[in-house]
Amino acid sequence: MPLVAAAVCPHPPLIVPELAGAAAPELDDLRAAADAAVTRLLAAGPEAILLVGGGPATVRFGASEHGSLRPYGLDRHVRLWKVNCAGGDRLPLSLTVGAWLLNRSRTELPRLARSVAVDATPAEAAELGATLIADDDPRCALLVLGDGSACRGVTAPGYDDPRAGAYDEGVAAALADADVEALRGLDPVLSAELRVAGRAAWQVLAGAVRAAGGNWRGELGYHRAPYGVAYFVANWEQA
């Protein structure tokens, strides 16, 4: 069974301290939680890491691809794994931040990445997850990147929406319980209205775990909404 573990982290640009500047300490606890989740993911003994995050389209990325933080105010390229002339500055924000988190861990494990279209249907996302890993692939761990609602208060990017709190609590409970069906059941219309960036990626996770089979346990390491955006950090492992 090649899927050995999964971790869920958010992908706000401000998680990068150099980009956050003087505000960097405000997300120290989020960085610490994300670092701990990656460390735990690596402790499961994978032979490769597959990053999954939302993007404009569903795309398979090679090991030499990289992303850029320049659109967010920091002139820095973030490599996915290997650097060579075949790579390109193609990773969406979700995978760029995921690569940054992995690079912080200093792991040398091989890694690849897949983006899922943020408007993919739940069935499309779950099907992508079910086909991510083949039986003859090496032992693989998933790092899944996604943010919750952006409507938690009047200063939030999407302003205040009274539905956002209940939505995020539902996601938090699903991640804590490794509840595949709850993630698969997230409504894409409501998710879009609440400006949720992680819905499709979480449903890819659900599809991958369901296809892997077995009993899984989850643990939620972080659930807060700084700046009016809900962020989650969780680990899923075989029970």
C-alpha positions in Angstrom: 0.0 0.0 0.0 2.0 3.0 -1.2 0.2 5.8 0.5 1.7 5.9 4.0 0.6 9.3 5.5 -0.7 12.7 4.7 -0.4 16.2 6.1 -2.6 19.2 5.5 -1.2 22.8 5.7 -2.4 26.2 4.6 -0.6 28.3 2.0 -0.8 32.0 2.9 2.1 34.0 1.4 2.7 35.6 4.9 3.8 32.3 6.3 7.2 33.1 4.7 8.8 35.4 7.3 10.8 37.5 4.9 7.6 38.3 3.0 5.7 39.1 6.2 8.4 41.5 7.5 7.5 43.1 10.9 4.3 41.1 11.0 6.1 37.7 10.8 5.8 36.9 14.6 2.0 37.0 14.2 2.2 33.7 12.4 5.0 32.0 14.4 2.5 29.5 15.8 1.3 28.6 12.4 4.8 28.1 11.1 5.6 25.9 14.1 2.5 23.8 13.5 3.2 23.4 9.8 6.9 22.5 10.5 5.7 19.9 13.1 3.2 18.4 10.6 5.9 18.1 7.9 8.3 16.5 10.4 5.6 14.0 11.4 4.9 13.3 7.7 8.5 12.4 7.1 8.6 10.2 10.2 6.2 7.9 8.5 9.0 6.7 6.3 7.9 7.7 2.8 10.2 7.2 -0.2 8.7 10.2 -2.0 6.5 13.2 -1.3 3.6 14.3 -3.5 2.3 17.8 -3.1 -1.3 18.6 -3.9 -2.8 22.1 -4.0 -5.3 24.2 -5.8 -4.5 26.1 -9.0 -6.1 27.5 -12.1 -6.1 24.1 -13.7 -5.3 20.5 -13.0 -1.6 20.0 -13.9 1.1 17.5 -13.3 4.5 19.1 -12.4 7.9 17.6 -12.6 10.7 17.6 -10.0 12.5 20.5 -11.6 9.6 23.0 -11.5 9.6 26.0 -9.2 7.4 28.8 -8.1 7.9 32.5 -7.4 6.9 34.7 -4.5 7.5 37.8 -6.6 3.8 38.5 -7.1 3.4 38.7 -3.3 6.3 41.1 -2.7 9.4 38.9 -2.4 11.8 38.3 -5.3 12.5 34.7 -4.6 12.1 31.4 -6.5 11.1 28.3 -4.6 12.3 25.0 -6.1 10.2 21.9 -5.9 13.1 19.6 -5.7 15.9 19.5 -8.3 17.1 22.6 -10.2 18.0 22.3 -13.8 17.4 24.1 -17.1 14.3 22.0 -17.8 12.4 23.5 -15.0 10.1 26.5 -15.1 8.5 29.1 -12.9 5.1 27.4 -13.0 3.9 26.3 -9.6 0.8 28.0 -8.3 0.9 29.7 -4.8 -0.4 26.6 -3.0 2.5 24.4 -4.3 5.0 27.2 -4.0 4.3 27.4 -0.3 4.2 23.6 0.0 7.7 23.4 -1.6 8.9 26.2 0.8 7.7 24.1 3.8 9.4 21.0 2.5 12.6 22.8 1.8 12.6 24.1 5.4 12.7 20.5 6.6 15.9 19.9 4.6 14.6 16.5 3.4 16.2 15.2 0.3 13.4 12.9 -0.6 12.1 13.0 -4.2 9.0 15.1 -4.7 6.5 15.7 -7.4 3.4 18.0 -7.4 -0.1 18.1 -8.8 -2.4 21.0 -8.9 -6.2 20.5 -8.9 -8.4 23.1 -10.5 -10.0 25.1 -7.7 -13.4 24.8 -9.5 -13.1 21.0 -10.0 -16.2 19.2 -9.0 -16.1 17.0 -5.9 -16.3 13.9 -8.1 -13.4 15.1 -10.3 -11.2 15.9 -7.3 -11.9 12.6 -5.7 -11.2 10.7 -8.9 -7.9 12.6 -9.2 -7.0 11.5 -5.7 -7.9 7.9 -6.4 -5.5 7.8 -9.4 -2.6 9.8 -7.8 -0.6 6.8 -6.7 -0.2 3.5 -8.5 0.3 0.2 -6.7 3.8 -0.1 -8.0 4.9 3.4 -6.9 7.3 3.9 -4.0 5.9 4.5 -0.5 4.4 8.0 -0.8 3.2 10.7 1.5 0.9 13.5 0.6 1.4 17.1 1.6 -2.0 18.8 0.9 -2.2 22.6 0.8 -5.4 24.5 1.2 -7.0 27.4 3.1 -10.4 27.6 4.6 -13.0 30.4 4.4 -11.8 34.0 3.9 -15.0 35.5 5.4 -14.3 35.4 9.1 -15.0 39.0 10.2 -15.4 42.4 8.7 -11.6 42.8 8.0 -11.5 39.4 6.1 -10.7 39.4 2.4 -14.2 38.3 1.7 -15.8 40.4 4.4 -18.0 38.8 7.1 -20.2 35.8 6.3 -22.2 34.2 9.1 -21.9 30.8 7.4 -18.1 30.8 7.5 -17.7 29.7 11.1 -19.9 26.6 10.8 -18.2 25.7 7.5 -14.7 25.9 9.0 -15.7 24.0 12.1 -17.0 21.2 9.8 -13.7 21.1 8.0 -11.7 21.1 11.2 -13.8 18.1 12.5 -13.3 16.2 9.3 -9.6 16.7 9.4 -9.4 15.8 13.1 -11.4 12.6 12.5 -9.9 11.6 9.1 -13.5 11.8 7.8 -13.2 11.1 4.1 -17.0 11.4 3.5 -17.3 14.7 5.2 -14.5 16.2 3.0 -16.1 14.6 -0.1 -19.4 16.2 0.8 -18.1 19.8 0.9 -20.4 22.0 -1.3 -18.4 23.6 -4.1 -20.9 26.4 -4.5 -20.8 27.4 -0.8 -17.1 26.9 -0.8 -16.7 29.4 -3.6 -19.0 31.9 -1.9 -16.9 31.7 1.2 -13.7 32.0 -0.9 -12.4 28.7 0.3 -9.1 27.9 -1.4 -8.7 24.3 -0.1 -11.9 22.5 -1.0 -10.8 20.7 -4.1 -7.4 19.8 -2.6 -9.0 18.3 0.5 -11.3 16.3 -1.8 -8.3 15.0 -3.6 -7.0 13.8 -0.2 -10.3 12.1 0.5 -10.2 10.3 -2.9 -6.6 9.2 -2.3 -7.2 7.8 1.2 -10.4 6.1 0.2 -8.6 4.4 -2.7 -5.7 3.4 -0.4 -8.2 1.6 2.0 -7.5 0.7 5.6 -8.3 2.6 8.7 -7.0 6.1 9.1 -6.7 8.4 12.1 -6.4 12.1 12.1 -5.0 14.8 14.4 -5.7 18.5 14.1 -2.7 20.5 15.1 -3.9 24.0 14.3 -7.2 25.7 13.6 -7.4 29.5 13.8 -8.4 32.4 11.5 -5.8 35.2 11.7 -6.6 38.0 9.3 -10.1 36.6 8.8 -8.9 33.5 6.9 -9.2 30.0 8.4 -6.1 27.9 8.4 -5.8 24.2 9.3 -2.8 22.0 10.0 -3.5 18.2 10.4 -1.9 14.8 10.0 -3.5 11.6 8.8 -1.9 8.3 9.4 -2.8 4.6 9.2 -4.5 3.5 12.3 
